[in-house]
Structure formats: structure tokens, C-alpha cells
Amino acid sequence: MPRKKRASIIDVAQAAGVSQATASRALSGHPAVSSQARVAVRQAAARLGYVRNLGAAGIASSSTTTVGLLVRNIGHSFYGKVAEELQAHTDELGLELLITAGGDSEEGQMQAINNLVGHGVGVVIVASGRVSNEAMQYAASFVPLITIGCGETRPEFDSVRIDPAYEAMLAQKVVAYGHRKVAVTATSHPLAATLHARTATFITQLVVDGVQPHIVTSHSDYGEDLFDGIDRAIDAGCTAVITGSDLIAVKILEHLASRGITCPEQMSVTGFDATGPYSSPLLNLTTVAQPVRELARQTVLLAQERLAGSEARNASILVPGDFIEGGTLGRLPEVK
């Protein structure tokens, strides 16, 4: 298949009737370009099929408009939605977003960070509940680092996350519905800082409300150890289980159904996130919706500030969530 000759920035400048410098600034999102020239350059670039050489642009300039995103797993409903919203907001501001997946191992995360830094990003955004502290410290030794949706905040990084008051609210709702024997899922995975923090909030609120939680620990998000723990919680008289994610909640619902246990009549289940297929009204999960769009907007605004060289104190931004009542949390008969 014959390949057409790749258009150059000189071709774009000539077609738009501007200088090469103006064309370059217009395509990089530089503010010192008139809206008329910016439109003319972008139209010419689209017509000619011009693709900006980001590597050359980084070499030619001491600044960058490229933001790196380290995501745990792009196929995960929550992190996929985060990446989608971050892409939309960076596009809106004329920034480039370079995405790489780090997985659940420190080795994979280090490699991903090297890829981002090697491509000259000016900021690294971390969207992962299982990223090692060493990997984050390593990234922050090169460029500013912002965590989004992570369960803990650290003074050396910028962070944007859901207000933990909405995690506590979920536990309060379970107690308000009359449940006094409540199971809480937990993970033994050493890097799962987000789930560790969220579980701690659930447990703390239950204890404050006078309920002794029954801890169900598993290593993965779901598996036989989780299901065995749920069975023990049922045997112990638990009437509700609070989980750290909708995925875990759905897996528990499947397990309950396999045992002939109805929800919420015999066992209530709550989730967390409300993104992707888990937000479907067909599932009707009782959960907390993460404010992904606003999380992404706040994160990109912070990234823009850091790219501009802002030396302001590291920010810790909390964004309100939304309780979704759903149909998987039932009231005990004695509670009206």
C-alpha cells in the first residue's frame, strides 16, 4: 500500500498563511496566538493530514504540554473512566496525554514511569489504588506528581479524591437501616492502599456507631478466600456486607445467588464507585458514585498549574460523591 508524503510544519504554515513559528505555537496550544490564526493553522493541519512530532517538539523547547498518566489497568471500569475523562479535559486545554499501564507490581510501575519520563512528560498523574510508594517517590524525583482517586493523601504529592465522608456515610446508612452484625471486605494485598484506607473508614464508622464489624479478608478482589469468608460471616449472623468496590459487591451477589440466599431479604450488599456496567439500573446496586468527571477536571487544572511552573504548596482536593440507594441494602423488619 503506497504511503503519502508526511506533511511538515512548513507545509502547514504556508497553507495557513502564517509563519512557521506561529504555526508551531498554534499547534502546541501556546496562548500568544490569535484565535483566527489558531483556527487557520488547525484547519490547514487537518486538511494536509499533519501529525505533530511530539518528540521533536520536546527537544526544541524547554517546556512541555505533555501530561503522563500511570493507570493501574485501563480495562478496569473505574480507571478506564478516569482515563477517558482525563483525556477529555486535557484535550479541552490543549494538553497532550500519554497513557501507560503499570499493573499491580512495583516492577511494572517503575517501567511505566520510565516510559513516561523518557517521553518528556512535565507531570505524572497516578490513577491506581495499588501503586507502590517507591514508584511514586521515583516519579516525583523527576516531575510533579498528582494522584487521582487514591485512598490516601501524602504531603509530598498533589492529590484529588472523593471526600472520605462519603465512605463513612455508606457505613452510617447500613447502620441506619438496622444492621448490627455487619461484614466488611478487606484485602491483604500489600500495595492496595486505596482499599486499605476505604476499609479503615468503614470499620471506624461502624465502631463509632456501636457496631462490631466482622472482617472478611482476601488477597484478590474476588476468589475462594473471599467467598469462604462471606460464608463464615453468614454463619456468624451478619445481615449486611460492605465492600470496597462494585466489582467485589457483584461477585458476592453471584456467590449468594449460587447458595440460594436472596438480596436484600436475607443479606444486604453495598458497593463503591458506580462506574461503567456496575452503574446500570439493572444491577440496582446500593453504592457510592465516584465523581469521576469532577475528579478529572480538578486534576487536569492542577496539572496545568504544575506545567506552568507553579510552586504552590501541594494541594489535597476532596470532591463530594453521591450515595445511590439502589436495591441491595434492605431495612431489617424492626426498623421502620
C-alpha positions as CSV (number, residue, x, y, z in Angstrom):
1,M,0.0,0.0,0.0
2,P,1.6,3.3,-1.0
3,R,2.1,5.8,1.8
4,K,1.5,9.5,1.2
5,K,4.3,12.0,2.0
6,R,4.0,13.3,5.5
7,A,3.2,17.0,5.7
8,S,5.7,19.2,7.5
9,I,5.1,22.2,9.8
10,I,6.4,24.4,6.9
11,D,3.6,23.0,4.7
12,V,1.0,23.8,7.4
13,A,2.4,27.4,7.9
14,Q,2.3,28.1,4.1
15,A,-1.3,26.7,3.8
16,A,-2.5,28.8,6.7
17,G,-0.7,31.9,5.6
18,V,1.3,32.3,8.8
19,S,5.0,32.0,9.8
20,Q,6.4,28.6,10.9
21,A,6.8,29.9,14.4
22,T,3.2,30.9,14.6
23,A,2.0,27.6,13.2
24,S,4.1,25.7,15.8
25,R,2.8,27.8,18.7
26,A,-0.8,27.4,17.5
27,L,-0.5,23.6,17.4
28,S,1.2,23.5,20.8
29,G,-1.6,25.4,22.5
30,H,0.5,28.5,23.2
31,P,-1.6,31.4,24.5
32,A,0.2,34.1,22.4
33,V,-1.7,33.2,19.2
34,S,-4.8,34.9,17.9
35,S,-7.9,32.7,17.7
36,Q,-8.1,33.5,14.0
37,A,-4.6,32.2,13.4
38,R,-5.2,29.2,15.6
39,V,-8.2,28.1,13.6
40,A,-6.5,28.7,10.3
41,V,-3.5,26.6,11.4
42,R,-5.6,23.7,12.8
43,Q,-7.8,23.6,9.7
44,A,-4.7,23.5,7.5
45,A,-3.1,20.8,9.6
46,A,-6.3,18.7,9.4
47,R,-6.6,19.2,5.6
48,L,-3.0,18.2,5.0
49,G,-3.0,15.3,7.5
50,Y,-0.2,16.9,9.5
51,V,0.8,15.0,12.7
52,R,2.9,16.9,15.2
53,N,6.2,15.2,16.1
54,L,5.9,15.3,19.9
55,G,9.5,14.1,20.4
56,A,10.9,16.8,18.3
57,A,8.7,19.4,20.0
58,G,10.0,18.4,23.4
59,I,13.6,18.7,22.2
60,A,13.0,22.1,20.7
61,S,11.5,23.6,23.8
62,S,12.5,23.7,27.5
63,S,8.8,23.4,28.4
64,T,6.2,20.7,27.6
65,T,2.5,20.4,27.4
66,T,2.5,16.6,27.8
67,V,1.0,15.0,30.8
68,G,1.7,11.4,31.7
69,L,-0.9,9.1,33.2
70,L,0.1,6.0,35.0
71,V,-3.1,3.9,35.3
72,R,-3.4,0.5,37.1
73,N,-5.5,-1.2,34.4
74,I,-7.2,0.6,31.5
75,G,-9.7,-2.3,31.3
76,H,-10.9,-1.7,34.9
77,S,-14.3,0.2,34.8
78,F,-13.2,2.9,37.2
79,Y,-9.7,3.5,35.9
80,G,-10.9,3.3,32.3
81,K,-13.5,6.0,33.1
82,V,-10.8,8.1,34.8
83,A,-8.6,7.9,31.7
84,E,-11.5,8.8,29.4
85,E,-12.3,11.9,31.5
86,L,-8.7,13.0,31.8
87,Q,-8.3,12.7,28.0
88,A,-11.4,14.9,27.5
89,H,-10.1,17.6,29.9
90,T,-6.5,17.6,28.6
91,D,-7.9,17.9,25.0
92,E,-10.0,20.8,26.1
93,L,-7.0,22.7,27.4
94,G,-4.7,21.8,24.5
95,L,-2.5,19.4,26.5
96,E,-1.2,16.0,25.3
97,L,-2.0,13.0,27.4
98,L,0.4,10.0,27.3
99,I,-1.1,6.9,29.0
100,T,0.6,3.8,30.2
101,A,-0.5,0.9,32.5
102,G,1.6,-0.1,35.5
103,G,-0.4,-3.1,36.7
104,D,-0.1,-4.4,40.3
105,S,3.7,-4.9,40.5
106,E,6.3,-2.4,41.5
107,E,8.5,-3.6,38.7
108,G,5.8,-2.8,36.1
109,Q,5.1,0.5,37.7
110,M,8.8,1.5,37.6
111,Q,9.0,0.6,33.9
112,A,5.8,2.6,33.1
113,I,7.2,5.6,34.9
114,N,10.5,5.3,32.9
115,N,8.5,5.3,29.7
116,L,6.6,8.4,30.7
117,V,9.6,10.3,31.9
118,G,11.6,9.2,28.8
119,H,8.9,10.8,26.6
120,G,9.4,14.1,28.3
121,V,6.2,14.5,30.3
122,G,6.0,17.5,32.6
123,V,3.6,16.0,35.1
124,V,2.7,12.4,36.1
125,I,-0.8,11.6,37.2
126,V,-1.3,8.3,39.1
127,A,-4.6,6.6,38.8
128,S,-4.1,3.4,40.7
129,G,-5.1,2.0,44.1
130,R,-2.2,-0.3,44.1
131,V,0.9,1.7,43.3
132,S,4.0,1.4,45.5
133,N,5.3,4.3,47.5
134,E,8.7,3.7,46.0
135,A,7.3,4.1,42.4
136,M,5.6,7.3,43.3
137,Q,8.7,8.7,45.0
138,Y,10.7,7.8,41.9
139,A,8.3,9.6,39.6
140,A,8.2,12.7,41.9
141,S,12.0,12.9,41.8
142,F,11.7,13.9,38.1
143,V,8.4,15.8,37.8
144,P,5.4,16.9,39.9
145,L,3.1,14.0,40.8
146,I,-0.7,14.1,41.2
147,T,-2.7,11.2,42.5
148,I,-6.4,10.8,41.4
149,G,-8.9,8.7,43.2
150,C,-6.3,7.2,45.6
151,G,-7.4,6.4,49.1
152,E,-4.7,8.2,50.9
153,T,-3.1,11.6,50.7
154,R,0.6,12.4,51.2
155,P,2.1,15.8,51.8
156,E,4.8,15.4,49.2
157,F,2.2,14.9,46.3
158,D,-0.8,16.7,45.0
159,S,-4.0,14.6,45.4
160,V,-7.6,14.7,44.2
161,R,-10.0,12.1,45.6
162,I,-13.6,11.6,46.8
163,D,-14.3,13.1,50.2
164,P,-13.9,10.2,52.7
165,A,-17.0,11.5,54.4
166,Y,-19.0,9.7,51.7
167,E,-17.2,6.4,52.6
168,A,-18.3,7.0,56.2
169,M,-21.8,7.8,55.0
170,L,-22.1,4.4,53.4
171,A,-21.4,2.7,56.7
172,Q,-23.8,5.1,58.5
173,K,-26.6,4.1,56.0
174,V,-26.1,0.4,56.7
175,V,-26.4,1.0,60.5
176,A,-29.4,3.3,59.9
177,Y,-31.1,0.5,58.1
178,G,-31.0,-1.5,61.3
179,H,-28.0,-3.8,60.7
180,R,-26.0,-4.6,63.8
181,K,-23.9,-7.5,62.5
182,V,-22.0,-6.2,59.5
183,A,-19.2,-7.8,57.4
184,V,-16.6,-5.6,55.8
185,T,-14.4,-6.9,53.0
186,A,-10.7,-6.2,53.2
187,T,-7.6,-7.1,51.1
188,S,-4.3,-8.5,52.2
189,H,-2.6,-7.2,49.0
190,P,0.4,-5.1,50.3
191,L,0.0,-2.3,47.6
192,A,-3.8,-1.9,47.9
193,A,-3.5,1.4,49.7
194,T,-6.9,2.7,48.4
195,L,-8.9,-0.3,49.6
196,H,-6.9,-0.3,52.9
197,A,-7.9,3.3,53.6
198,R,-11.5,2.8,52.5
199,T,-11.9,-0.3,54.6
200,A,-10.4,1.6,57.6
201,T,-13.0,4.3,57.2
202,F,-15.9,1.8,57.0
203,I,-14.7,0.0,60.1
204,T,-14.1,3.2,62.1
205,Q,-17.6,4.5,61.4
206,L,-19.2,1.2,62.3
207,V,-17.4,1.2,65.6
208,V,-18.4,4.8,66.3
209,D,-22.0,3.8,65.6
210,G,-21.7,0.9,68.1
211,V,-21.4,-1.9,65.6
212,Q,-18.7,-4.5,65.9
213,P,-17.6,-5.3,62.3
214,H,-16.8,-8.8,61.0
215,I,-13.7,-8.5,58.8
216,V,-13.6,-10.7,55.6
217,T,-10.1,-10.7,54.2
218,S,-9.0,-11.9,50.8
219,H,-5.8,-11.4,48.7
220,S,-7.5,-10.7,45.4
221,D,-10.7,-8.7,44.6
222,Y,-12.6,-12.0,44.5
223,G,-11.9,-15.7,44.8
224,E,-12.5,-18.7,47.1
225,D,-10.9,-17.0,50.1
226,L,-13.4,-14.1,49.8
227,F,-16.4,-16.5,49.3
228,D,-15.3,-18.7,52.3
229,G,-15.1,-15.5,54.4
230,I,-18.6,-14.5,53.3
231,D,-19.9,-17.9,54.3
232,R,-18.4,-17.5,57.7
233,A,-19.9,-14.1,58.1
234,I,-23.3,-15.5,57.3
235,D,-22.8,-18.3,59.8
236,A,-21.8,-15.6,62.4
237,G,-25.2,-13.9,61.9
238,C,-24.2,-11.0,59.7
239,T,-27.1,-9.4,57.8
240,A,-25.1,-7.0,55.6
241,V,-21.7,-6.8,53.9
242,I,-19.9,-3.5,52.9
243,T,-17.4,-3.9,50.1
244,G,-14.8,-1.5,48.7
245,S,-15.8,-1.7,45.1
246,D,-18.8,-2.6,42.9
247,L,-16.8,-5.4,41.4
248,I,-16.4,-7.1,44.8
249,A,-20.1,-6.5,45.5
250,V,-21.3,-8.1,42.3
251,K,-19.0,-11.2,42.9
252,I,-20.5,-11.5,46.3
253,L,-24.1,-11.2,44.9
254,E,-23.2,-14.0,42.4
255,H,-21.9,-16.2,45.3
256,L,-25.1,-15.5,47.4
257,A,-27.3,-16.4,44.4
258,S,-25.4,-19.7,44.0
259,R,-26.2,-20.6,47.6
260,G,-29.9,-19.6,47.2
261,I,-29.5,-16.6,49.5
262,T,-31.6,-13.6,48.4
263,C,-30.5,-10.0,48.5
264,P,-31.5,-7.8,50.3
265,E,-34.1,-10.0,52.1
266,Q,-31.5,-12.4,53.6
267,M,-28.3,-10.5,53.1
268,S,-27.6,-6.9,52.1
269,V,-24.6,-5.9,50.0
270,T,-23.2,-2.4,49.2
271,G,-20.6,-1.5,46.6
272,F,-18.5,1.6,45.7
273,D,-17.6,3.5,42.5
274,A,-20.8,3.3,40.3
275,T,-18.9,3.4,37.0
276,G,-19.2,1.5,33.8
277,P,-21.5,-1.5,33.7
278,Y,-21.8,-1.5,37.5
279,S,-23.8,1.7,37.4
280,S,-26.5,0.0,35.3
281,P,-30.0,0.3,36.9
282,L,-30.5,-3.4,36.0
283,L,-28.0,-4.2,38.8
284,N,-29.6,-1.6,41.1
285,L,-26.6,-1.6,43.4
286,T,-26.6,0.3,46.6
287,T,-23.3,2.2,46.3
288,V,-21.5,5.5,46.3
289,A,-20.8,7.1,43.0
290,Q,-17.3,8.5,42.5
291,P,-17.4,12.0,41.0
292,V,-15.1,10.9,38.1
293,R,-15.7,13.9,35.9
294,E,-15.0,16.5,38.6
295,L,-12.0,14.5,39.9
296,A,-10.6,14.6,36.4
297,R,-11.3,18.3,35.9
298,Q,-9.6,19.3,39.1
299,T,-6.7,17.0,38.4
300,V,-6.1,18.5,34.9
301,L,-6.3,22.0,36.3
302,L,-3.7,21.1,38.8
303,A,-1.5,19.6,36.1
304,Q,-1.8,22.8,34.1
305,E,-0.6,24.8,37.1
306,R,2.4,22.5,37.6
307,L,3.3,22.6,33.9
308,A,3.3,26.4,34.2
309,G,5.8,26.1,37.0
310,S,3.6,26.8,39.9
311,E,5.5,26.4,43.2
312,A,2.3,26.5,45.3
313,R,2.1,24.1,48.3
314,N,0.9,20.6,47.3
315,A,-2.8,20.5,47.1
316,S,-5.2,18.0,48.7
317,I,-8.6,18.3,47.0
318,L,-11.6,16.5,48.2
319,V,-14.7,16.2,45.9
320,P,-18.2,15.2,47.1
321,G,-19.6,11.9,46.0
322,D,-23.2,10.7,45.7
323,F,-25.0,8.0,47.7
324,I,-27.0,5.7,45.4
325,E,-29.7,4.0,47.4
326,G,-30.3,1.2,44.9
327,G,-32.0,-2.1,45.9
328,T,-29.3,-4.2,47.5
329,L,-29.5,-2.6,51.0
330,G,-32.6,-3.7,52.9
331,R,-34.1,-2.5,56.1
332,L,-34.4,-5.0,58.9
333,P,-38.1,-5.7,59.8
334,E,-37.9,-4.0,63.2
335,V,-36.6,-0.7,61.6
336,K,-39.4,1.5,60.2
